[in-house]
Amino acid sequence: MTEFELKFQIDPQQRAAVEAAVSRGRSHVARLRARYFDTADGALAAERIVLRLRKEGRTWWQTAKAPGGTLLERHEHNVELPPASAREVPVPRIERHEGTPVGALIHDALRKAGHDARAVELVALYGTDVRRTTREMRTGDALVELAFDHGEVSAGERSHALCELEIELKSGSPRSMLELAHRWRNRYALWLDTVSKSARGERLASGARFGDPVKAEPPRLDERSDDGPEVLCAVIKTCLSQILANASEVAAGSTEPEHVHQLRIGIRRLRTGLREMEALAPTLIDPAWEPALVTAFRALGRQRDRDHLLQDVEPRLAAVGAPPIAWADEEPLPAPADVVRNADFQNALLDLVAATLPTEQAEDDTAGNTPAPPASARKALRRQLTKLHHQVVRDGQRYETLEPHAQHRVRKRLKRLRYLGEFVAPLFGTRDAKRYLKKLEPAQDALGQHNDNAVAIAAYRDNAPHDGRSWFAAGWLSARQPASAAECRKALDEVAKAKPFWK
């Protein structure tokens, strides 16, 4: 089966309230103790597959889980094991999942790592001990299960406390489940989390605190895809996968620059998809998403700009004998975790998840009419790609004469051209698209460096009333901008020579 669930982290101040809310009515409390297994070389974890033995009361269950169609969907297969003595721990067996989708994925993972599924040796890597309170409830036309988990995951001498809420769809409409999730999120200030208990266990076993930053992946499309809403939904899904994964790490306290960087890339890619592909499915997009995405993007970007100034620009200035300066006291920047946990941002993410759900099929009306076939996605995408390409080439020819704000606009259009090209590459031929997109990379790097210097110049000028020595930095950087602009124009000349792949 495929499960659809949302998991939220809970602020310690809200723990008692959430537990009390889940405990209302006909709730059930159970102690769940589980052990997670893999090969010694991590063949299952490499494919994000989980194999678990869990004791629920007096009953042991073997469960296998594997990635589904989206970050929030998973294949799952459960097997109840024969009764055992109180001290007896069952042995996990791969063959218990034979004939299921997750079983096939397990075999593929083992084969890929060079193991024989019939004789593979599995080892216990980590475990969990959780007190779970569950309650089923009706909401709209859906039956959902609420599960409040409190306990820990442990690997050897290391442990990590758990306090989270899972909302799982048991039957009915996922949209009704998401409406319930909205209410609980807003009532208890929850935030989405995509890090599973098994992933936390793997990190503990390896001594890592956070997971690796997640980079962008292409949408799941092929050359036959031409339905506008289908194409846009695929783009939203792939952007959400990058956003949710990195946002989960940042919300958990990671301040690693790459987590923040990849989160901002995911947001920028999503905004590009919504803007440039709006014509494919205008009713799918809610204008209210944009302000929340922009606010988070800019708040995270201010920290990036400050880090760039202190870690890159100031050492360059010091190397040429620039005098040290004192920066004016600034308003403290919000912690990245607070930016991600913000209510508007979290609600926008839930709305975007809802936008990727399948729409109900429209029924024929009483007159026998059927819905009109969807317009060609390729036609609209060719038009948008051509427009962006022409704008970048046109402004690239006069880049050195443009004002800084206009130069920045060229950079933003170039990014949108690249992201849109990456999104639709499967529709027009990935090989030709890769050649075209490769031509954009030098220009994007040059324009990025030029813009970073422009931002630094503005920062030094703004600081000059506080410390006049800032004028040296502003002047030194400004003197190098004409040569930098010339390099940008040369790089953009190469973009003009690139053969569009969507013709």
N, C-alpha and C positions, 0 to 999 in steps of 0.2 A: 504494500500500500504506500501511498504518498501522504505525508503529513504536512499540514500548513499551520504554522504557529509563529507567534511573536514572543520574544523574550525581552523583559525590561529589568534594568537594575533599579534598586530602591535605595533612596537616601536613608541613612540610619535613623533620622528623625521621623521618618514615615513608616518604619518597619512595623511597629505595633498596630498602626491604623490599617495597613494593608493586610496584615495577618488576621486582624479582627474582621475585616470586610470579607475575606475569603472564607472565614470560619462560620459565617452566618448560614442559617438554613441547614440543609442536609449535607454537611461537609464530612470529610473523612480524613483522618490523620494516620500516617504510616511512616515507619522508619525504613529507608531505602539504603541498603549497603551494596555497593557495586565494585567490580573489578574490571579493568579494561585491558584488553589483550592485543598484541601485535606480534609480528615477527621481530627478531632481534635487530634487523636492519630497517624497520619501520616501513615495510612494504604497503601496509594498509593506510597508515597515516599519510604517506606520500600522495595517495589518491583521495584523501579526506574521508576515508571509510573508518567506521567505528565498530568494534566488536566488543560486546559487553555481557558479563554475567551479573545479574542483579537479584538480590534476595528481597522479596516483598512479603513481609510477614514470615510465613513458613515456606513460601513458594519461591523457587528459583526460576528465573527466566533468562534465556539467551536472546540478545537483540543485536541486530546488525543494521547500521544506518549508512547511507551514502548520499552524496549531493543529488538534488533534484533539479528542476528546471530553473529555479531562482535561488538566491541566497536564503530565502525564507521557506523553501520547500525541500523536503528530504524523502528519499526512499527509506522505508523501514519495514523490517520483518521480525516478528517476535515468536519465540517458541517456548512453551511451558515445558519444563523439564520434569522427569519423574520424581516422586518424593524421595528425599534423602534424609539421612540422620542429621541431628542438629549440628554435629561437628563436621559433617562431610561437605566438601566444596566440590561442585561438579567440574568436569573438564570441558573446556570449550571445544566444539567440533564444527568445522567449516561445513560439513555435509548437511547440517541441520537447515541450511538456507538454500539447498539445491532447488532449482526450478523457480526461483523468484528473481525479479530484477536486481535486487541487491546481491543475491547470490552470484549472479553472472558478473557483476562488477567486482566482487571479491576475487573470483577466479581470474579476471583480467588483470587485476592489480598484482596478484601473486605470480602470474605468468610473466608479466612485465618485469618483475624483479628476479626472475629466474627460479621461482619456487614451484614445487609440485604440490598442488592443493591436497592431494591424497595423503601426503606424508609430511606436511609442513609442521614445524614446531612453533608453538605460540607461547609467549611469555607474558606474565602480568607486569604491567609498567606502573600503574597508579590506580588509586581507588577513590570512591566518594562515600561519605556517610551523611545522609540528609534526612531531616525531618520534613516531610511533605504534607501540606494541608491542601486538599482538593475539593472542588465543588463544581458540579455541572449546573448550567443554567441556560434558559432560553433567552435569546435576544433577537428581536425581529424574527426572521425566518431561519435562524441558525441555532444549533445546539453547540455550546462551547464548554470547555473545561478550564477552570482557573486552577493554577497550581502555585502555591507559595512554598518556596524551598529555602530552608535555613540549615546550614551545616558547613561542611568543608570538603575540599578535595585535597588529597595528600599523595606524595611520591617520596618514599623513603622518609627522611627527617624533615622534608619541606611540606608546608601546608598553605592553603589559601582559603579564607572564609568565603562562604556563599550566602547571598541573600538576594533572591530574585523572584520575579513573577513571570510565569509562562501562561499565555492564553492560546489554547489550541482549538482549532475547529474540528468538531466531531462529526457534524453533518450540517447540510444546508449552505447558506450563502456566506462566502468569505467577506463580502461587503458589510454584512450585519456584524460579523466578528470585529471588523476594523472600526465600526462605529462604537462598539463597546470599548475597544482598546483606546480610542480617542478619549472617551469619558474617564476611564481609569487613569490614563496618562495625565490628564489635566487635573483630576481630583487629587492625585498623590505625587505630582511632579516627577513622574517616572521618565526614564530615557531608554531608548532602544539599545539592545546589545546583541551582537551576532556571535559572540565567543561562547562556544559550547563548553559544557563541563569537561568533555574529553579533550578539547583544545587546551583548557587550563591545565589539565593533568599532564599533557605532553610538554607544556612549557615548564611545569614544575620539575618533571623528570630530566629535562635538559638544562635546568638552571636559568631559563629565560623568564623575564618578567612580562614582556609584551611580545606580540606576534610580529612577523615581518610586515613592513608596509606593503599594501596591495596596489599594484599598478593597473592601468586600464587594460581591458580586454575588448576585442571586437564583438559587436552584437552577433547573435545567432541568426544569421540570414544566409540565404543562398541566392543564386542567380534567378531563381523562379519567383522570388518574393517581389510582389508589386502592389500589395495592398497597403495603402497609406497608414491606417491605424496599426496594422501589424508591424510595419517597419518602425514607426515611432515608439511603439511599446517595447520592441526589442532594444532600441537605443536607450530608453529610460531604464530598462532592467539592467543593462550592462553598466550604466552610470551609477545606479543605485548600489550595485554590488561593490564598486570601488568606494563609494561614499560611506556606506554603512560599515564596511569592514574597517576603514581607517577612523571613522568617527567613533566606533566602539573603543578603539585603543586610546584615542585622545580623551574621550569621556572618562576612561578608567584612570587617567592621570599621566599618560605619556606626553612628554614635551619634546620627543624626538623630532627634529626638523623635517625628516622625511615623512613621518606620519602626517604632519600638518601639511606638508607640500603635496602629498598625494591626495589628501582630502580636498585641498583647494583645486587640484587638477580635476578631480571628479566633479566638483561643483561647477567649475568652468565648462567642462564638457557637457554636463547636463543642461546648463543654461544655453549653450550653443545649440544643442539638439532641439530644445523647446523653441528657440527663436527661429532657427533656420528651417525647421521642419514643421512649423505650425500649420502650414497649408495642407499637410497630409491628413490632419485630424484636428481641426480647430476646436471642436467641442470637447476634446480630451484634455485640453490644457486649461488650468485655472490660473488666471492672472495673479491671484493671491500668493502663489508660490514664489514669484520673483523677488518681492521685498525680503522675505525670510532668507532666501538663498544669497541675495546680495549682501545683506547685513552680516551674515556669517562669513562670507567670502572676504569682505573688507576687514572685519575684525581680526580674522586670522592673518590677513595680509599685512596689517600694521606691524605685527610681531615679526613677520618675515622681513619687512623693509628695515626695521630697527636692527635686526640681526645682521643684515647685509651691510648696513652702514658701519657697524662696530667691528665686524669680523673680516670684511673685505676692503671697504673704502678707506677706513682709518689706517690700516697697515700700509696701504699704498701711499697715502699722504705722508705718513711718518718716514717712509723710505726716501722721500725726496726733500726731507727737512721741514715739513710743515709744522708750525707751532701747535702744541697741544691746546685743545679748547675745552671749555666748560660748557656743558649742555644745560639749558634752562630746565628747571623742574617741570616734568610733564605729568599729565594725568596718568595714573597707572593703567596699563593695558589689561583688559579682562583676561583671565586665565583661559587658555584654549579649552579646557574641560567645561568651563562655564558657558563658553560660546556654543559648544555642541549640545549641552544639556538644555539650552534655551527653549522655552515652550514653543515659540513660533517656528523655530527650526525643526524641532521634533514633530510638530503637527504637520509641517510641510512634508516631511519624510513619510509619515503615515498616509497622507493624501497621495503621494507619488506611488506608494505601494498599491493603493487602491486603483490608481490609473492603469496599472499593468495587468489588472485582473481581466479575464475574458468577459466580454459584454454578452448580455442575454440576446439570443437570436430573436430578431423582430419577426412576429408572426404575420402571415398574409392578412390584409384587412378584409372586410366583408365584401368589398367590390372585387376581390380577387387580385389586387395589386401586390406586387412583390417589391422589396427594397431595391433601389437602384444599385447597380454594381459600383464598387469603389473606383475612384479615379486613379489613373496610373501614377504610382509613386515616382517612377523613374523620370517621367516628364517634368514634374515639379522639382525634383532634385537636380536634374540637368540645368534647369533655369536658375536655381539658386547657386549652384557651383559656378556656373558661367558668370553670374553677376559678381560674386566675390572675387573670382580670378581677375576679371577685368578691372575691378576697383583697385586691387592690390597692384596690378601691373601699371595702371594709369598713375597712381600716386607714387609708385616706386620710381618712375621716370623723373619726378620733380621732388624727390624726398628731401634733398638738401635745402630746398627753399621753403619747406613747410614749417609752420610754427610747432613748438614742442607738443601741444595738444593734438595737432593734426598728425604728427609723426606717431604719437601713441595710438591714434585711431587706426593707422596702417597696421601697426603691430597687432591690435585686437582683431582686425579683419583677417590678417594672415593666420592667426590662431584659429579663428572660426573656419577658415578655408581648410586648414589641416585637419581639425577635428571632424568636420563634415565629411571630408574625403575619407577619413578612417572609418567613419560610421558606414558609409555606403559602398566601400570598396568591394564587399562580396557581391553586390548587385551588378557591378560593371566589369569585374575581372580583377582579382586581387593582385596579379602580377604587374599589370600595367599601372594600377593604383600605387603600388609600392615604389615604382620608378618615379612617378610624379611626386609623391610625398617626400621622397628622398631629396628632391630638388629644393624643397621648402626648408629643410633643416638648417642649412647655413644662414639663410635669411632670418629665421626665427631666433637663432643664437645671437646674431649681430644686433638685431632690433631689441632683443631682451637686454643685452649689455648696455646699449645706447639709452634705453628707457631707465635702467637702474641708475645710470649716472645722472640722468635728468632729475630723478626723484631725490638723489643725494644732493644735487645742486640746490634744489628747492629747500631741502632741510637745512642746509648750511646758511642759506640766505635768511630763512625764518629765524635762525638762531643768532644772526649777526647783532641785533639790538641787545642781546644778553651778553655776547662775547664777540667783540669786533674782530678777533683773530679768525673767526669763521669765514671772513671774506677771502682769506688766502685760499682756503679749500674750495670755495665757490668759484674763485677765479681760475685756479689750476684745472679744475674739472671742466669748466666752461671752455677753456682754451683748447681742450681736446675734443670737444663735441663736433666741430666741423669735419675733422678727419674721420671721426667715428661715423658721422652721417654719410660721408663718401663711401665708407666700407659697406654701410647698409644699402646704399643705392646700387653698388656693384652686386651685392648678393641678391637684391630684388631683380636686377637685370637677368640673372640666371633663372629666376622664377618665370619671367616672361618667355624664356626659351623652352620651358617645360611643356611637354605635349599633354593636354588634358586627356584623362582616361575615360571621361564620361561621354565623349562624342559618339 
